[in-house]
Amino acid sequence: MRSWLEEHNWRQGSFVKREDLARLRLLLPEYFGEDSNILLIVASQSCDVCASPDTEKFIEFIIARQIDTLNGNLMYNKHPRYLHIKALNNEGENVENIYLELRAHEKIKLSKDAIYQMIQAIAPDIDMALDAKTCQQFADWLAARYNRPALPTVFENRFNQQWQKRKREKDTEKLNEDILGIYVDIYPDKELEDNESYQVQLLFLISDFAEQDESLKKEIRELMKKYENTLLDAGCVVLASQMATEQKISVATFRNYRRFYLDSMSYKNETLQPLHYG
């Protein structure tokens, strides 16, 4: 079984061919419902895909729905339940981008033995693919579904009272492409009483492009200042704030920070990943 899957080059991020998807739909109609405009992408890790059925019995797929446009607020792992991505479609004369929406709860788990017995010739779609960065983003999004430790509730409530998530979304959206992530180092990392304060260090990671563009840096500084002021209004002590590219932050320093995981902020793939705050 392992050699059969490896020979067909199944990997995390591989697409099921449309003709095989149609056959799967006939064989397993209970998984697919009535929506015909879907694709299947391998969600299992590559090593689990290639492992023998005795070790890893199933392959997990996620349903992808083709959409007309991308929503910036659902890209780059911002939302734990939805992800908008680009895929490369090479079916015609030219490679083109297609846009897909993934929903975390729309997964299909198929037995490797069942796939082998029912559709032995099933193989990934060589005309449809995720590029390396998008595939990594996809993997990070899947992992983040189960790896987002929560901020202290007191901290989150204090911050949200000063700046509602919907308003942050509006203020942050235009800079989504140039802010790789917003991170915080919070002390103490626990629930506090009303008369106690959090000490916070704030870090904005920005793209190399933004680093070279003074007007963009100015806009990001203004947004960072708004975060600082909100933290102050929430009763926090802001010890430091900085804006930097990944290359200028050491791994040792970065380990002290955790992602300020807000519904208003999307995060680029291949951004350094400390422990996630939810």
MODA-V554195 format. One record per pair of residues at least 12 apart in sequence whose ideal C-beta (glycine too) atoms are under 8 Angstrom apart, sorted by sequence separation. I is the first residue (numbers start at 1). J is the second residue. If there is no record, write none. Layout:
BEGIN
i: [I I]
j: [J J]
END
This chain:
BEGIN
i: [44 86 87 186 187 71 86 87 186 187 228 44 70 85 86 186 206 227 259 44 84 85 185 259 261 24 44 70 84 184 185 204 258 259 261 21 42 43 44 67 84 85 184 224 257 258 259 260 261 21 42 43 83 84 184 185 254 258 259 21 42 43 82 83 183 184 204 224 255 258 41 82 182 183 204 254 18 40 41 82 83 182 183 251 40 81 82 182 183 202 221 16 40 41 64 81 181 182 220 249 15 16 39 40 80 81 181 15 16 38 39 179 180 202 246 15 16 38 39 179 180 202 217 246 14 15 38 39 74 179 180 13 14 37 38 178 179 13 37 70 178 202 12 35 69 177 11 12 68 155 178 179 200 10 12 66 67 178 12 66 67 12 66 67 152 211 11 65 151 10 64 65 90 91 102 200 202 12 64 65 90 91 152 154 155 198 199 200 201 204 206 208 11 64 65 89 90 104 152 153 154 178 197 198 199 200 201 202 203 204 206 207 10 63 89 90 102 152 197 198 200 201 202 203 204 205 206 208 10 62 63 88 152 197 199 201 202 203 204 205 62 87 88 104 175 179 203 205 62 87 88 178 63 87 88 155 5 6 62 63 175 179 205 5 16 62 63 85 174 175 182 61 62 152 203 60 61 87 2 60 61 86 175 2 10 15 60 61 85 2 59 60 1 58 59 172 1 58 85 171 58 59 85 57 58 83 203 57 83 171 201 56 57 59 201 53 83 202 53 53 77 39 41 76 80 207 77 163 43 77 80 81 80 180 205 77 163 205 40 80 162 159 162 183 185 15 159 162 185 186 161 184 185 183 184 159 183 32 158 183 184 31 158 182 183 158 181 182 155 181 28 62 182 155 28 42 182 181 24 179 181 180 181 180 39 41 176 172 176 181 27 173 180 181 183 27 172 171 172 184 45 168 169 170 23 24 168 169 23 73 168 41 165 168 78 165 166 20 43 165 73 76 72 75 20 20 73 72 17 72 16 17 5 17 18 16 17 15 16 149 14 15 151 1 14 1 4 10 11 15 148 8 9 10 15 1 8 9 14 4 8 13 13 13 13 12 13 12 13 149 151 12 149 150 151 147 148 149 150 140 147 148 149 148 137 137 144 136 137 140 136 134 133 133 79 78 78 78 77 78 73 76 77 73 75 76 74 76 77 73 76 72 80]
j: [56 98 99 198 199 84 99 100 199 200 241 58 84 99 100 200 220 241 273 59 99 100 200 274 276 40 60 86 100 200 201 220 274 275 277 38 59 60 61 84 101 102 201 241 274 275 276 277 278 39 60 61 101 102 202 203 272 276 277 40 61 62 101 102 202 203 223 243 274 277 61 102 202 203 224 274 39 61 62 103 104 203 204 272 62 103 104 204 205 224 243 39 63 64 87 104 204 205 243 272 39 40 63 64 104 105 205 40 41 63 64 204 205 227 271 41 42 64 65 205 206 228 243 272 41 42 65 66 101 206 207 41 42 65 66 206 207 42 66 99 207 231 42 65 99 207 42 43 99 186 209 210 231 42 44 98 99 210 45 99 100 46 100 101 186 245 46 100 186 46 100 101 126 127 138 236 238 49 101 102 127 128 189 191 192 235 236 237 238 241 243 245 49 102 103 127 128 142 190 191 192 216 235 236 237 238 239 240 241 242 244 245 49 102 128 129 141 191 236 237 239 240 241 242 243 244 245 247 50 102 103 128 192 237 239 241 242 243 244 245 103 128 129 145 216 220 244 246 104 129 130 220 106 130 131 198 49 50 106 107 219 223 249 50 61 107 108 130 219 220 227 107 108 198 249 107 108 134 50 108 109 134 223 51 59 64 109 110 134 52 109 110 52 109 110 223 53 110 137 223 111 112 138 111 112 137 257 112 138 226 256 112 113 115 257 111 141 260 112 113 137 100 102 137 141 268 140 226 107 141 144 145 145 246 271 144 230 272 108 148 230 230 233 254 256 87 231 234 257 258 234 257 258 257 258 234 258 108 234 259 260 108 235 259 260 236 259 260 234 260 108 142 262 236 110 124 265 265 110 265 267 267 268 268 128 130 265 262 266 271 118 264 271 272 274 119 264 264 265 277 139 262 263 264 118 119 263 264 119 169 264 138 262 265 176 263 264 119 142 264 173 176 173 176 122 123 176 176 122 177 122 123 112 124 125 124 125 124 125 258 124 125 261 112 125 113 116 123 124 128 261 122 123 124 129 116 123 124 129 120 124 129 130 134 135 135 138 138 139 275 277 139 276 277 278 275 276 277 278 269 276 277 278 278 268 269 276 269 270 273 270 269 269 270 263 263 265 266 266 267 263 266 267 264 266 267 266 268 269 266 269 266 278]
END
